[in-house]
Amino acid sequence: MSRLTGRVALVTGGSRGIGAAVARRLAEDGTHVAFTYREAEDNAKAVVADIESYGRTGLSIRADSADGTAVAGAVEQTVAELGRLDILVNNAGVFSAGPIEEVSLDYLDRAIAVHVRGVFLATQAAVRHMGDGGRIVNIGSSFASRVPDPGVTRSSVGRPGERRGGSLPERLNGGRPQRSRIAVTP
């Protein structure tokens, strides 16, 4: 039996890509999984079906991570429908390729809202429901710093806010430091 059996997770941006893979893997390891999606309802239905194929509960929640009320509401809905929250995976992100001089203020505002504000608000809402052993995993990207192409500059907009640390992991783990870092590179 996995240490994750019976736990409940929320994955932001879980209807495709890395988020969908994380949601499926958590279910395979015994976790009931809620996840957010913004537009891809057909993808969300497929991920729920995959989660349920492992005998776990799957819950898709339409919530844009740029909307602070929606992302905090996703945490509350997860707890209301699945009974608790043990794991939060902050995965949602935005990506747009192009030179920095073409970055619009609208894109900048959205990137900061998703990559910084959304992560903060989801985490703030989640810790209210987590006890000892709770886990928060923040998934970021090193793509813009590793790909030698000036056209990917936009992908790093808003990402400096993803550097995290401090006492939150220790608070969730009875004073013991606990950090999980996941690096995804092309």
Backbone as numpy.savetxt, mean C-alpha at the origin, in Angstrom:
# Nx Ny Nz CAx CAy CAz Cx Cy Cz
1.73 -24.45 9.33 0.89 -23.28 9.33 1.79 -22.03 9.33
1.44 -21.07 8.48 2.18 -19.82 8.36 1.89 -18.90 9.54
2.84 -18.06 9.88 2.62 -17.05 10.92 1.56 -16.05 10.50
1.21 -16.02 9.23 0.22 -15.09 8.72 -1.20 -15.64 8.71
-1.36 -16.92 9.01 -2.67 -17.55 8.98 -3.64 -16.83 9.91
-4.76 -16.42 9.34 -5.80 -15.76 10.11 -5.63 -14.27 10.29
-4.52 -13.73 9.85 -4.31 -12.28 9.98 -5.11 -11.55 8.91
-5.23 -10.23 9.08 -5.95 -9.39 8.13 -5.01 -8.30 7.64
-4.97 -8.14 6.31 -4.12 -7.13 5.69 -4.94 -6.19 4.82
-4.45 -4.98 4.68 -4.97 -4.01 3.72 -3.81 -3.59 2.84
-3.99 -3.73 1.52 -2.98 -3.34 0.54 -3.54 -2.18 -0.27
-2.90 -1.02 -0.24 -3.36 0.07 -1.09 -2.83 -0.16 -2.50
-3.65 0.17 -3.48 -3.25 -0.05 -4.87 -3.06 -1.52 -5.18
-4.03 -2.34 -4.79 -3.86 -3.79 -4.88 -4.53 -4.47 -6.06
-5.00 -3.73 -7.04 -5.73 -4.37 -8.14 -4.84 -4.77 -9.31
-3.59 -4.34 -9.30 -2.71 -4.70 -10.42 -1.25 -4.58 -9.98
-0.37 -5.10 -10.80 1.06 -4.95 -10.57 1.54 -5.54 -9.26
2.44 -4.81 -8.63 3.05 -5.26 -7.37 1.99 -5.43 -6.29
1.03 -4.51 -6.20 0.00 -4.60 -5.17 -0.83 -5.87 -5.30
-1.20 -6.23 -6.52 -1.97 -7.46 -6.73 -1.13 -8.68 -6.37
0.15 -8.66 -6.72 1.04 -9.78 -6.38 1.17 -9.92 -4.86
1.29 -8.80 -4.17 1.38 -8.83 -2.70 0.09 -9.37 -2.10
-1.06 -8.90 -2.60 -2.35 -9.37 -2.09 -2.50 -10.87 -2.28
-2.14 -11.36 -3.45 -2.24 -12.80 -3.72 -1.29 -13.60 -2.82
-0.10 -13.11 -2.65 0.87 -13.84 -1.82 0.44 -13.87 -0.36
-0.08 -12.76 0.13 -0.58 -12.74 1.50 -1.69 -13.77 1.68
-2.60 -13.85 0.70 -3.68 -14.84 0.77 -3.13 -16.25 0.73
-2.16 -16.48 -0.13 -1.54 -17.81 -0.22 -0.92 -18.21 1.11
-0.42 -17.22 1.85 0.20 -17.48 3.15 -0.79 -17.46 4.31
-2.09 -17.37 4.01 -3.09 -17.52 5.06 -3.78 -16.25 5.52
-3.50 -15.13 4.89 -4.05 -13.84 5.33 -5.34 -13.51 4.59
-6.30 -12.96 5.30 -7.49 -12.38 4.68 -7.06 -11.00 4.18
-7.44 -10.64 2.95 -6.88 -9.44 2.33 -7.95 -8.50 1.80
-7.87 -7.26 2.26 -8.61 -6.15 1.66 -7.60 -5.35 0.85
-8.07 -4.73 -0.22 -7.17 -3.89 -1.00 -7.98 -2.77 -1.64
-7.27 -1.69 -1.93 -7.91 -0.56 -2.60 -7.58 -0.58 -4.08
-8.46 0.04 -4.83 -8.23 0.27 -6.25 -8.92 1.58 -6.61
-8.46 2.19 -7.68 -9.03 3.48 -8.09 -10.02 3.31 -9.24
-9.64 2.57 -10.28 -10.48 2.50 -11.47 -10.69 1.08 -12.01
-9.75 0.22 -11.82 -9.73 -1.08 -12.51 -10.62 -2.11 -11.81
-11.94 -1.93 -11.93 -12.89 -2.81 -11.24 -12.77 -4.26 -11.71
-12.57 -4.48 -13.00 -12.42 -5.85 -13.49 -11.18 -6.51 -12.90
-10.08 -5.77 -12.82 -8.87 -6.29 -12.18 -9.14 -6.61 -10.71
-9.87 -5.72 -10.03 -10.17 -5.92 -8.61 -10.98 -7.20 -8.41
-11.95 -7.44 -9.27 -12.75 -8.66 -9.16 -11.89 -9.90 -9.35
-10.94 -9.84 -10.27 -10.04 -10.98 -10.51 -9.15 -11.24 -9.30
-8.65 -10.18 -8.67 -7.79 -10.35 -7.49 -8.60 -10.93 -6.34
-9.83 -10.46 -6.15 -10.70 -11.03 -5.10 -10.91 -12.52 -5.35
-11.17 -12.88 -6.59 -11.37 -14.30 -6.92 -10.12 -15.11 -6.60
-8.95 -14.56 -6.91 -7.70 -15.27 -6.60 -7.52 -15.43 -5.09
-7.80 -14.37 -4.34 -7.68 -14.44 -2.87 -8.62 -15.52 -2.34
-9.85 -15.52 -2.82 -10.83 -16.49 -2.34 -10.48 -17.92 -2.76
-9.72 -18.07 -3.85 -9.31 -19.42 -4.28 -8.36 -20.07 -3.27
-7.75 -19.26 -2.41 -6.89 -19.77 -1.34 -7.67 -20.02 -0.05
-9.01 -19.85 -0.11 -9.84 -20.05 1.07 -9.82 -18.87 2.02
-9.44 -17.72 1.54 -9.37 -16.51 2.36 -10.45 -15.54 1.93
-10.74 -14.58 2.77 -11.69 -13.53 2.43 -10.96 -12.45 1.65
-11.54 -12.05 0.53 -11.02 -10.95 -0.26 -12.02 -9.81 -0.28
-11.54 -8.59 -0.12 -12.41 -7.42 -0.08 -11.78 -6.32 -0.93
-12.44 -5.93 -2.00 -11.95 -4.82 -2.81 -12.69 -3.56 -2.39
-11.95 -2.47 -2.25 -12.50 -1.20 -1.80 -12.10 -0.13 -2.81
-13.08 0.48 -3.44 -12.78 1.56 -4.38 -12.41 2.79 -3.57
-11.14 3.17 -3.62 -10.65 4.32 -2.86 -9.40 4.87 -3.54
-9.42 6.13 -3.86 -8.27 6.80 -4.46 -7.32 7.21 -3.33
-6.09 6.76 -3.37 -5.13 7.07 -2.30 -4.76 8.55 -2.24
-5.14 9.32 -3.25 -4.93 10.77 -3.20 -5.99 11.46 -2.34
-7.05 10.74 -2.03 -8.16 11.27 -1.24 -8.01 10.77 0.20
-7.60 11.65 1.07 -7.34 11.28 2.47 -8.53 10.65 3.16
-9.71 11.17 2.91 -10.91 10.61 3.51 -11.15 9.19 3.01
-10.93 8.96 1.72 -11.15 7.64 1.13 -10.15 6.62 1.67
-8.89 7.00 1.79 -7.89 6.03 2.24 -8.08 5.70 3.72
-8.42 6.68 4.53 -8.71 6.40 5.94 -10.00 5.58 6.05
-10.96 5.86 5.19 -12.20 5.09 5.16 -11.96 3.64 4.78
-10.98 3.39 3.92 -10.64 2.01 3.53 -10.14 1.23 4.74
-9.37 1.88 5.59 -8.91 1.23 6.83 -10.11 0.88 7.69
-11.00 1.85 7.89 -12.18 1.62 8.73 -13.08 0.53 8.14
-13.25 0.51 6.82 -14.08 -0.51 6.18 -13.46 -1.90 6.34
-12.13 -1.97 6.24 -11.44 -3.25 6.44 -11.73 -3.79 7.83
-11.58 -2.95 8.83 -11.81 -3.38 10.22 -13.29 -3.75 10.42
-14.20 -2.95 9.87 -15.62 -3.23 10.04 -16.02 -4.56 9.40
-15.48 -4.85 8.21 -15.91 -6.05 7.48 -15.07 -7.29 7.78
-13.80 -7.11 8.15 -12.94 -8.27 8.39 -12.57 -8.43 9.87
-13.03 -7.50 10.70 -12.91 -7.68 12.14 -11.65 -7.15 12.80
-10.64 -6.83 12.04 -9.38 -6.34 12.62 -8.45 -5.91 11.49
-7.28 -5.41 11.87 -6.24 -5.08 10.89 -4.88 -5.36 11.53
-4.13 -6.25 10.90 -2.81 -6.62 11.40 -1.68 -6.10 10.53
-1.94 -5.92 9.24 -0.89 -5.56 8.28 -1.43 -4.49 7.34
-0.68 -3.42 7.19 -0.98 -2.40 6.18 0.18 -2.38 5.20
-0.12 -2.51 3.92 0.89 -2.40 2.87 0.57 -1.15 2.06
1.38 -0.11 2.24 1.23 1.13 1.49 1.94 0.93 0.15
1.17 0.60 -0.87 1.73 0.28 -2.17 1.31 1.27 -3.26
0.16 1.92 -3.12 -0.37 2.76 -4.19 0.66 3.80 -4.61
0.70 4.04 -5.91 1.64 5.03 -6.43 1.19 5.52 -7.79
1.77 6.61 -8.20 1.51 7.15 -9.54 2.83 7.22 -10.29
2.74 7.07 -11.61 3.93 7.09 -12.44 3.59 7.77 -13.76
4.45 8.65 -14.17 4.31 9.29 -15.46 5.72 9.62 -15.96
6.03 9.17 -17.15 7.36 9.43 -17.71 7.36 10.75 -18.47
8.49 11.41 -18.45 8.65 12.66 -19.18 9.67 13.54 -18.50
10.17 14.52 -19.20 11.17 15.42 -18.61 10.59 16.30 -17.51
11.43 16.67 -16.58 11.01 17.45 -15.41 10.34 18.76 -15.81
10.79 19.36 -16.89 10.21 20.65 -17.29 8.76 20.52 -17.77
8.31 19.29 -17.96 6.93 19.07 -18.37 6.03 18.60 -17.22
6.57 18.54 -16.03 5.76 18.12 -14.88 4.78 19.24 -14.54
3.50 18.92 -14.57 2.48 19.92 -14.25 2.28 20.00 -12.74
1.76 21.11 -12.29 1.44 21.24 -10.87 0.35 20.25 -10.46
-0.56 19.95 -11.37 -1.59 18.95 -11.06 -0.96 17.58 -10.79
0.02 17.20 -11.63 0.70 15.92 -11.41 1.48 15.95 -10.10
2.18 17.04 -9.84 2.95 17.17 -8.61 2.02 17.04 -7.40
0.89 17.74 -7.43 -0.06 17.66 -6.32 -0.58 16.24 -6.13
-0.89 15.55 -7.22 -1.39 14.17 -7.12 -0.32 13.24 -6.57
0.92 13.39 -7.06 2.02 12.53 -6.60 2.25 12.71 -5.10
2.25 13.94 -4.64 2.44 14.20 -3.20 1.25 13.66 -2.40
0.05 13.83 -2.95 -1.14 13.34 -2.25 -1.10 11.82 -2.10
-0.66 11.10 -3.13 -0.62 9.64 -3.07 0.60 9.15 -2.29
1.79 9.65 -2.64 3.04 9.11 -2.10 3.36 9.56 -0.68
2.83 10.70 -0.27 3.16 11.22 1.07 1.90 11.29 1.94
0.94 12.10 1.53 -0.24 12.32 2.35 -1.06 11.03 2.52
-1.28 10.31 1.43 -2.06 9.07 1.50 -1.40 8.03 2.40
-0.08 7.91 2.28 0.67 6.96 3.13 0.53 7.36 4.60
0.70 8.64 4.87 0.59 9.12 6.25 -0.80 8.85 6.81
-1.85 9.20 6.07 -3.21 9.05 6.58 -3.62 7.59 6.72
-3.20 6.74 5.79 -3.49 5.30 5.93 -2.79 4.75 7.16
-1.54 5.13 7.36 -0.78 4.65 8.51 -1.39 5.16 9.81
-1.75 6.44 9.83 -2.37 7.03 11.02 -3.66 6.29 11.39
-4.49 6.01 10.39 -5.74 5.30 10.66 -5.48 3.85 11.09
-4.49 3.21 10.47 -4.22 1.80 10.75 -3.69 1.57 12.16
-2.79 2.43 12.63 -2.19 2.17 13.95 -3.23 2.22 15.06
-4.33 2.88 14.83 -5.40 2.92 15.83 -6.03 1.55 16.05
-5.85 0.65 15.09 -6.46 -0.68 15.15 -5.45 -1.80 15.38
-4.19 -1.49 15.33 -3.15 -2.53 15.43 -2.66 -2.67 16.86
-2.44 -3.89 17.25 -1.85 -4.15 18.55 -0.41 -4.59 18.36
0.15 -5.21 19.39 1.51 -5.75 19.27 1.57 -6.71 18.10
2.64 -6.62 17.37 2.81 -7.49 16.21 2.27 -6.93 14.92
1.64 -5.75 14.97 1.15 -5.12 13.74 2.33 -4.79 12.83
2.07 -4.80 11.55 3.12 -4.52 10.57 2.64 -3.49 9.56
3.52 -2.55 9.26 3.28 -1.59 8.20 4.44 -1.71 7.22
4.11 -1.99 5.97 5.11 -2.15 4.93 4.90 -1.04 3.91
5.92 -0.25 3.66 5.85 0.82 2.68 6.66 0.43 1.46
6.00 0.35 0.32 6.66 -0.03 -0.91 6.93 1.23 -1.72
8.18 1.42 -2.07 8.58 2.57 -2.88 9.31 2.11 -4.11
9.87 3.05 -4.82 10.55 2.72 -6.06 11.89 3.44 -6.13
12.86 2.72 -6.63 14.16 3.34 -6.90 14.34 3.48 -8.40
13.26 3.33 -9.15 13.30 3.32 -10.61 13.98 4.57 -11.18
13.55 5.75 -10.74 14.08 6.99 -11.32 15.56 7.17 -11.03
16.05 6.63 -9.92 17.46 6.81 -9.61 18.33 5.72 -10.25
17.73 4.66 -10.77 18.49 3.55 -11.34 18.43 3.46 -12.86
17.47 4.13 -13.45 17.33 4.05 -14.90 17.94 5.32 -15.51
18.96 5.16 -16.34 19.66 6.33 -16.89 18.88 6.97 -18.05
17.70 7.48 -17.74 16.87 8.09 -18.76 16.22 9.32 -18.16
16.50 10.49 -18.70 15.90 11.69 -18.12 14.38 11.70 -18.22
13.81 10.83 -19.03 12.36 10.77 -19.18 11.63 10.14 -18.01
12.33 9.60 -17.03 11.65 9.00 -15.88 11.73 9.89 -14.64
12.16 11.11 -14.82 12.27 12.02 -13.69 10.97 12.15 -12.92
9.86 12.20 -13.63 8.57 12.38 -12.98 8.24 11.27 -12.00
8.76 10.08 -12.21 8.37 8.97 -11.34 8.85 9.16 -9.92
9.84 10.00 -9.72 10.35 10.19 -8.36 9.71 11.37 -7.65
8.82 12.08 -8.33 8.17 13.23 -7.73 7.35 12.79 -6.52
7.61 13.40 -5.40 6.87 13.08 -4.19 7.45 11.92 -3.41
8.43 11.22 -3.95 8.99 10.04 -3.28 9.89 10.36 -2.09
10.48 11.55 -1.98 11.31 11.79 -0.78 10.55 11.58 0.51
9.25 11.79 0.52 8.45 11.58 1.72 8.35 10.12 2.11
8.84 9.22 1.28 8.76 7.80 1.60 9.87 7.33 2.53
10.84 8.15 2.82 11.88 7.74 3.75 11.27 7.78 5.15
11.16 6.63 5.76 10.50 6.56 7.05 11.34 5.79 8.05
11.00 5.94 9.26 11.70 5.22 10.32 11.15 5.71 11.64
11.99 5.74 12.64 11.55 6.25 13.91 10.93 5.20 14.79
10.06 5.64 15.67 9.58 4.76 16.72 8.31 3.99 16.37
7.65 4.26 15.25 6.42 3.55 14.94 6.61 2.04 14.88
7.62 1.51 14.17 7.79 0.06 14.18 8.02 -0.50 15.58
8.73 0.24 16.39 8.99 -0.23 17.75 7.71 -0.21 18.58
6.88 0.81 18.37 5.63 0.90 19.12 4.70 -0.28 18.79
4.69 -0.71 17.54 3.82 -1.80 17.13 4.38 -3.17 17.53
5.61 -3.21 17.98 6.24 -4.50 18.27 6.80 -4.56 19.68
6.07 -3.98 20.61 6.44 -4.08 22.01 7.82 -3.53 22.32
8.24 -2.46 21.64 9.53 -1.84 21.89 10.68 -2.43 21.10
10.42 -3.48 20.33 11.47 -4.10 19.53 11.50 -3.49 18.14
12.66 -3.08 17.66 12.72 -2.53 16.30 12.30 -3.60 15.28
11.52 -3.19 14.32 11.09 -4.09 13.25 10.91 -3.27 11.99
11.71 -3.52 11.01 11.60 -2.78 9.76 11.59 -3.77 8.61
10.73 -3.51 7.66 10.67 -4.32 6.45 10.95 -3.40 5.28
11.91 -3.75 4.47 12.20 -2.95 3.28 12.05 -3.85 2.06
11.30 -3.36 1.13 11.12 -4.09 -0.11 11.59 -3.20 -1.24
12.54 -3.64 -1.99 13.02 -2.88 -3.13 12.61 -3.59 -4.40
11.98 -2.85 -5.27 11.57 -3.40 -6.55 12.33 -2.64 -7.62
13.13 -3.34 -8.35 13.90 -2.70 -9.41 13.57 -3.34 -10.74
13.72 -2.59 -11.82 13.39 -3.14 -13.13 14.36 -4.22 -13.54
